Amino acid sequence: MTYKQKAQALYDMINQGQLMEGFEKYYHENVVMQELGEEPRVGKDANREYELKFLSMVKEVHGGGVDAILSDEETGTVMVESWMDVTFQDGNRVHFAQVAVQKWDGDRIVSEKFYHK
């Protein structure tokens, strides 16, 4: 599989409600993830905790999708433009749009930075 195909497979899992399964399959043990303007989270355990906390705040997912995926197969760099429409436990409904820049090593993401407002 190309890096572009791997990223698409990951987002297919996410959009089918399998975020944590995709996380376990496609993220490296030493992954570094970062939201724009925040400190990086280092390691799969720290990032798993972050993702589980996010999921615990979600009451309902109304949809999600990928608008574009670009990849540089030589460097293992992938950019994904995606969106998600969720209602949180507090009743607030939010439409997220973001770009994720991923660095892949083999079958796993070793770093990912999210750009969103």
Helices and strands as residue ranges (DSSP letters): H 3-15, H 19-26, E 27-35, E 41-42, H 44-57, E 58-72, E 77-88, E 93-105, E 108-115
